C-alpha cells in the first residue's frame, strides 16, 4: 500500500462500490472493455490507475462517475504535489498579467490530475477546440489560451460554473495586459528605427518612382546612396528594391508593362562602390 492517502481513499471507494453492487470481476470485465486483471489492480492502492479504468469501474458498479474522477484527480495531485514543477496556487482576483494567468492554469492542470494532453484534446470535443500542441506551449509558458480554449479547458477540468466567471475576468485582465505590452514593444521598436534614420535622406518610393524604368530607379538609388552612404535608409531601400527586382524578373502578362527588366546590376554596382 502506498503512502498516498488520496490513492488509498480511491482504492477503498472502488472496492466498496463493487461490494455494494455485488459484481464479480469477470462480470465487470464483460460490462467494460478492460480485463479482470486491470480492474483488480485498480483497487490495490499500489499505483494510480488510468482515468478511463476508474470511470469504467464506476459505471459498471452503477456508482457516480463524477465522484470517481474527483478521487482520481486528488490522488494524482497528491502524487505530484511534492514535485518542484507544481506551481503555487494563485488567487484569481490578483491575476493581472499573462504570466500569472499561465501559472494559475498550470496549477489547475495539476489539480485536475495532470491528464494526458491528447486525452484533454479528446474530452474538449476535438475539431481543434483545444489542440494538445497549444496546451503544451501554454504549460511551457510560451503562450496564453484564447477565451474559447479557456472555456474548453475549464469544462474538461470540471470547474464549477460559479467559478468560471472569475476565471474569464482574470483572463480578460491578462489578455488586456498582453495587448498593452505588445503595443509598447512595437512603439519601442519604431522609436529605435526613428532615431537611426532621423537624419538620413529619404528615397522617393511613391507612385512616380514605381513607374520608373530599371535604369532610372538605379540612378535614383545611386543618388540616394551618395547622400547617405551605407545608411540605414539606403540598406532598407536596397533590400526592398532587390525583392521587387526579383519579382519583376518573373514573366508577367500586362499591356501596360509587357516586359520589365531587372535593376539588380545597378543595385550591386551601388553597394560595390561603397565597399
ZALO-421561 format. One record per residue: z, x, y negated of N, C-alpha, C in turn; residue in one letter. Coordinates in pm, whole numbers, plus 32768, in hexadecimal, padded with zeros to 4 digits. Each point is the difference from the previous one (the first is absolute). Layout:
ZXYZXYZXYA ...
END
This chain:
80008055807780007FAB7F89800080587F84X 7FB07FDC7F9C7FF080507F8680747FEA7FA0X 8008805B7F9C80657FF27F987FD47F9F7F93X 7F857FD180087FCB7FA37F9D803D7F768019X 805E7FDA7FAA80437F7F80107FA17F8B7FF4X 7F9D80097FA67F9F7F947FF07FA97FF1807BX 7FE0806F80437FB27FF8807C80527FC08070X 807F8022800880567FBF806580077F6A7FE8X 80087FDA7F8280057F717FE07F807FBA8029X 7F8E80417FEE7F807FC7802A7FFA7FF08098X 802D806780497FFC7FFB8092805A7F8F8034X 80777FF27FC7805D7F96802B7FC37F777FE2X 7FC07FF37F8D7FC47F7F7FDB7F907FDB8062X 7FAE806080267F937FE4805E80377FD78089X 806480468031803A7FDC808280407F767FFCX 80427FE27F9080417F7D7FF27F9A7F8F8000X 7F9280147FBA7F997F987FFA7FBD7FEC8088X 7FEE806B804B7FC57FEF8086805F7FB6805DX 808180207FF880617FB9805480097F6D7FD8X 7FF87FE67F7E80057F747FD47F877FB38034X 7F89804180007F877FBE80307FFB7FFA8098X 804D805480438001800180927F7C802B803DX 7FBF80627FC47F7D802E8030800C808A8041X 7FC7801180777FF68086803B7F8F804C7FBCX 8006808580087F9B80527FBD7F737FE68036X 7FF57FE280807F7C7FE880387FBF7F857FC0X 804F7F997FEA7FC97F887FC17FE280197F6CX 805480507FBF7FE680227F747F7E80517FF1X 7FE7805880627F8680507FFB7F857FA7800BX 800A7F9280487F8F7FA4800B7FE97FB37F7EX 806A7FF27FB17FF57FB97F817FD1805A7F8FX 8004808280187FD780607F997F93805B8038X 7FD7805F7FAF7F9B8062802C804180848026X 8086800180098049807C801B80367FFF808FX 801280778035802E800D808A80967FEA800BX 802E7FF3807D808F7FEF8019804D80797FD0X 7FCB807880198044807B7FD8800D80087F68X 7F977FD97FB8800580057F6E80697FA07FC9X 80037F88803580637F9E7FD2808D802B8024X 8011803C80708084802E802A803180737FAAX 7FA8805E7FE0802880727FAD80297FD67F74X 7FCA7F907FD180207FD37F7880937FDE7FF0X 80477FE2806E808C7FD77FF78062806F8025X 7FD08078801B805A806C8028804B803C7F8AX 7FC77FF77F888041803A7F8C7FF080967FF5X 7FA9803B80507FED80917FFD7F9B80297F95X 7F9C7FAF7FE97F9D801B7F997FCD7F7C7FC9X 7FCC80057F877FD27F867FBD7F7A7FD5803BX 7FF67F8880337F807FCF80367F9E7FE37F8FX 7F837FF280217F9C7FDB7F9E80177F717FCFX 7FD77FE77F8780177F7C7FC47FB97F93804FX 7F87801D80327FB77F9B804E804C7FD9807EX 80468060803E804E7FE3807980777FA77FDDX 8044801F7F9480747FB17FD67FD67F717FDFX 7F917FF17FBA7FD17F797FDC7FD87FB1807DX 7FB98041805E7FD87FBB807A807B7FDB8053X 806480568005807D7FE5804980437F837FC7X 80097FF97F7A80417F8E7FC07FB17F7F8019X 7F7D80057FFA7FB07F88801880107FCF808FX 8002805B805E800F7FD8808C80857FBC8018X 8068802C7FB980867FC5801180167F877FA7X 7F9F7FE07FAB80127F907FA5805F801F7F8EX 8013807F7FE1805C80297F967FB5800E7F7CX 804A801B7F967FC6800E7F7B7FB680857FF4X 7F7F7FF97FE87FB2807B7FF0802680457F7CX 801E7FB37F9A8029803B7F818082804D800FX 805E7FCA804B807D804880187FE78080804FX 7FA37FFA805E7FDE8077804D7FC6806C7FA6X 7FA97FDA7FA37FC780627FA3806C803A7FA5X 805D7FAD7FD4806B80307FA9805580698047X 80237FE7807D80518060804C7FAF8080801BX 7F817FF2801D7FAC807580197FF580577F83X 7FEC7FC27F8C7FF7804C7F84808380477FE0X 80707FBF8019808180407FE78012807A805BX 7FD47FF4807C800B8072805C7FA780737FD3X 7F877FE47FD67FA580697FD2803680427F80X 80337FB07FA6803480387F83807A8058801AX 80577FD3805C8076805080207FD980848042X 7F937FFF804C7FD5807B80437FCE80687F9DX 7FBC7FD47F957FC7805D7F9F8053800D7F81X 80737FBE7FFB804F80027F858032808C7FDFX 801C804F8065803180877FE77F9580637FDDX 7F827FD680007F93805B7FE27FF780197F6AX 7FD080767FDB7FF080227F747F8C7FB47FC0X 7FAC7FC480537F8A7FBC7FCB801F7F727FD1X 80777FD0801D80237F787FD8802D80017F6EX 7FBC7FBB7FA680287FFF7F7380787FA77FEAX 804480187F9180717FAC7FDC7FCD7F7A7FCCX 804D7F9980187FD87F7B7FD7800C7FF27F69X 7F9D7FC77FC07FFD7FF17F6F80067F6D7FDAX 80487FE57F9280077F777FCD7F7A7FDD7FBFX 7FCB7F8D80247F7C7FD97FCC80017FF17F68X 80727FD77FC880067FEC7F6F7FF580847FB3X 8018807180427FFC80827FBD7F7A80478010X 7FA37FC280477F7D804080157FAD7FF27F82X 7FD080727FCD7FB080017F867F808052800CX 7FEF804C806B7F8D805A800A7FCC8000808EX 7F86803280167FC5800080868052804B8068X 803E80707FD8804E804D806280747FAE8037X 80467FBA7FA980717FAD802E7FD07F8E8058X 7F8C7FC77FDF7FCA7F9280507FDA8031808BX 7FC2807580087FDA80378082807B80208053X 806880347FC1807D801E8049803E7F7F8037X 7FFD7F957FB080377F81802E7FB17FC98077X 7F7B800A7FFB7FAE7FD2807080138059807AX 801580807FE9801B805C807080827FD98046X 80657FDF7FB0807F7FD4803A7FEF7F7C804CX 7FB27FA47FC87FE67F8180447FB880188084X 7FA4805F80017FB98022807D80628030806BX 806380507FDA8063802E8060805A7F8D802FX 802A7FAD7FA180577F9080267FB67F998055X 7F7A7FFE7FF67FB07FA580527FE38039808AX 80348076801D7FF4803680867F95806A8014X 7FC880397F907F988065800B7F917FD48060X 7FD07F897FEE7F987FCA80577F8380577FF8X 7FBA8019806F7F83804D7FFA7F9F7FC37F9BX 7FB780567FBA7FAA7FD17F947F907FA78031X 7FCA801E80767F977FA8803380377F778024X 80807FFC802A803F7F7E801C80197FB37F7FX 802580477F9680117FBF7F7E7F7C7FC67FD0X 7F95804C80107F7C7FCF7FD87FDA7F83804FX 801D7FFF80827FDE7F8C805280527F867FD7X 808280147FE980577F8F7FDD7FE47FCC7F72X 7FC580557FAC7FDD7FD37F797F867FA68000X 7FBA7FF980717F8C7FA9800A7F7C8048800BX 800280867FFC7F83804B80097FA67FE57F8AX 7F7D801380127F9C7FE67F98801D804D7F7FX 803E8074800D801980537F8B80717FD17FA7X 80537FA3802E806C7FCF7FAA8068806D7FE7X 801C805180648061806C7FF17FD58073805BX 7F9B804E7FD57FCD806C8055806B8068801FX 7FFE803380798065806480267FEE80827FB2X 7F85801F7FD67FED80797FAF80427FF17F78X 7FF97F897FC780437FE87F81809880088011X 80337FC9806E808F800A801B802A80918011X 7FAF804F80458020808D80148007804B7F7BX 7FA07FE57FA77FFF80417F7E80767FD27FAAX 80267F82800D80747FCF7FB5808080438031X 8011800A80848078803E8036800580957FDFX 7F8C803D7FEB7FFB808D7FD8801180127F6AX 80107F907FB7801480097F707F8280187FB0X 7F8B7FE180377F82801E7FBE7FC67F897FB5X 802D7F87801D7FC67F8B7FBF80627F8C8004X 7FE47F9C7FAF804C7F8380027FB07F958049X 80457FA180397FBD7F8C803A7FD67FA27F91X 7F907FBB80147FDA7F967FA3805D7F898015X 7FFA7FA07FA580597F8C800C7FE07FB1807FX 7F817FF980247FD97FBB807C80368049807AX 7FF880847FFF8034804F806F80987FFA8005X 803F7FFC7F8C80927FF57FFC802E7F7E8042X 7FBE7F927FDF80277F80803B7FED80008097X 7F93803E802F7FEB80088090806C80548043X 8026806E7FC080688057803780877FB88005X 80217FB77F97807E7FB57FFE80017F96806DX 7F8D7FC3801A7FF87F9C80698014803E808AX 7FC480768017801180448081809180278014X 8041802D7F96808E80298009805F7F897FFFX 7FC87F867FF380507F858000806B80017F92X 7FD5802A7F89805A7FF97F8C800D7F6E7FD8X 80787FCD7FED80117F737FDA7FB67FDE7F81X 7FCE7F857FF87FB57FD57F8A805480087F82X 80837FEF800D805780077F8A8004808D7FC5X 7FDD8067804F800280897FD07F7680327FD7X 7F987FB980287F7980317FE57FE080007F6BX 80387FA17FB47FE67FFD7F708036807F7FBCX 8075802F802D8039807A7FC77FA980798021X 7FC8800280787FA5806D80257F8380007FA8X 7FC97F8A7FE77F867FF87FAF801C80267F6FX 80737FDB7FCA802280287F78801180977FF7X 803F803C8065800E809280017F7780428009X 7FA67FC780507F798037800B7FB87FF87F7AX 800D7F917FB87FBD7FF17F80802F806A7F9CX 8082801D7FFD803280677FA57FC980898026X 7FFE801E80827FCB8081802D7F6B800B7FE5X 7FB57F9480177F6F80027FEB7FE080107F6CX 80507FC07FAA7FEB800D7F70801980907FD4X 8068803D8035801D808C7FDF7F91805C8034X 7FCB7FE080747F90804F80387F887FFC7FA3X 7FE17F897FCA7F907FF57FA38018804D7F80X 807B7FFD7FCA801F80497F867FF880978017X 802E802D80737FF88090801E7F70802E8009X 7FAB7FB080417F738026800A7FBC7FFF7F78X 80227F9F7FAC7FC67FFC7F7A802A80797FAFX 807E802B800D802F80757FB87FBA807E8031X 7FE8800780837FB8807580367F7280077FC9X 7FBC7F8D7FF87F797FFF7FC8800180297F6EX 80627FD27FB4800980257F74801B80957FF0X 805780368056801C80907FF97F8580518020X 7FB47FD580657F85804880237F9A7FF97F90X 7FF37F887FC37FA17FF17F92802A80547F88X 808380077FE4803080537F927FE780928017X 800F802E807C7FE6808B80207F6D80227FECX 7FA67FA8802D7F7280187FEC7FDC7FFA7F6CX 80437FA67FB57FE47FF77F728028807E7FB5X 8070803D8027802A807C7FBF7FA08072801FX 7FC37FFF80777FA6806C80267F7B7FF97FB6X 7FD27F867FE47F7A7FF17FC580047FD07F71X 807680027FBF800A7FC77F7A7FA9804A7F9BX 7FEF808580107FB3804F7FA27F73801E8031X 7FD97FCA80727F7C802180387F987F9D7FD0X 7F86802E7FE07F947FA47FD97FD47FAD8076X 7FD67F877FE27FD87FA480697F697FFC800EX 7FD37FF080797F717FF1801C7FDE7F6C8002X 7F957FDB7FBD7FD67F757FFB7FD07FD4808AX 80497FA1803C7FDA7FCC80847FDE7F6C7FF8X 7FD87FD27F897FE37F747FED7F777FDA8035X 7FD17F877FDF7F7E7FD280337F8C805B7FD8X 800680367F837F9280567FD57FF7807B805AX 8074803980228000807680577FCD7FDF808BX 801D7F87802F7FD37FD980857F677FF88007X 7FBD7FED7F8A7F6E7FF67FFF7FBD80877FEBX 8050806C7FF77FC780847FEC7FB5802D807CX 7F9D80557FE97FBD80408070805A806D8039X 7FE5803080788053806C80388006807A7FA5X 7F9180217FBD7FFF80757FA880577FE87F85X 7FF77F887FC680517FDF7F8B80947FFF8021X 80227FCD8073808E7FFA80258035808C801AX 7FAC8056803B802C808A8014801680477F7CX 7FA87FE97F9D8011803D7F7D807D7FCC7FBAX 801A7F7E801180787FC67FC4807D803D803CX 7FFF801180828073803E8041801180907FD4X 7F9080497FEF8006808A7FD4803B800A7F74X 7FD97FA47FA7803880007F7A80957FE28002X 80267FA28056808E7FE1800B804E80778036X 7FC48049805C8044807480398013806F7F99X 7F9E80137FA8800D80657F9980727FDF7FA0X 80157F7F7FEA806E7FD77FA8808780048046X 7FFE7FEC8082807D7FFD804E7FEB80508080X 7FF880837FF97FE080518077806D7FF4806BX 7FD67FD28076805A7FF1807380777FA87FE0X 7FF17FA17FA2806D7FA77FDC80117F918066X 806B7FB37FEB801E7F94805E7F947F967FFCX 7FD27FDC7F877F997F987FF67F808030803FX 7FDE807F7FEA7F878034803D80047FFA8096X 80708026803B800D7FFC80917FF77F728034X 80457FA37FBE7FFA7F74802B7F727FCB7FF4X 7FBB80257F927F767FD17FEE7FA4803C8068X 8015807F801E7FAF80438064800B7FBA8088X 807C7FE2802980137FBE80807FC07F768001X 800C7FB87F907FC77F7A7FFC7F6780068006X 7FC480577FAF7F6F800A80007FCB80358084X 8050805480427FD8803380827FF67F8E8065X 80617FA47FFB7FFB7F8B805A7F897FA77FDDX 7FE77FEE7F7D7F907FAD7FD87F7C803F802AX 7FF880847FF97F86804580277FE57FEE8094X 806A800C80527FEF7FEB80907FD37F72801DX 80347FA27FB27FD87F7480127F6E7FEC7FD8X 7FD780467F967F777FEE7FCF7F99803B805FX 802A806380527FA2803D805C7FD97FA48072X 80507F99801A7FDD7FA3806B7F8A7FA97FD5X 7FA67FDF805A7F8A7FB07FDB80297F767FCFX 7FCA7FD87F90801E7F7F7FC57F7E7FBC7FD8X 7FFA7F7E800A7F8C7FB27FDA80217FB57F7FX 7FC9802F7F94801D7FC37F7F7F85800D7FA8X 7FD77F957FBE7F8E80057FA5802280507F83X 807E7FF57FD6802880447F86801180968016X 803A802380758013808C80227FC2801A8088X 7F79800A80067FC180118083802880818045X 802580667FB18023807F803F805F804B7FA3X 807280268037806280497FB38013808B803CX 800480607FAA80158088802F809280248003X 801A8077802D80898031800A801F805C7F8BX 80787FF87FCA802C805B7F96805B806B8036X 8005800C808680588063803C7FDF808E7FD2X 7F7E80297FF87FE480887FD28038801B7F75X 7FF37F9C7FA2803580147F7A8098800D8003X 80427FAF8055809280058008802D80888036X 7FBE802F80698026808280387FE9806F7F9CX 7F957FF47FAF7FE680667F9C806E80077F99X 80367F8B7FDA806B7FFD7F9F807B804B8030X 80297FE58078807C803D80317FEC8090802CX 7F84802580277FE7808C801E800680547F80X 7FD17FC87F93800280497F83808E80137FCAX 805A7FA5802B808C800A7FD38052805F8054X 7FCB80258074804E8056805B800B808E7FC5X 
END
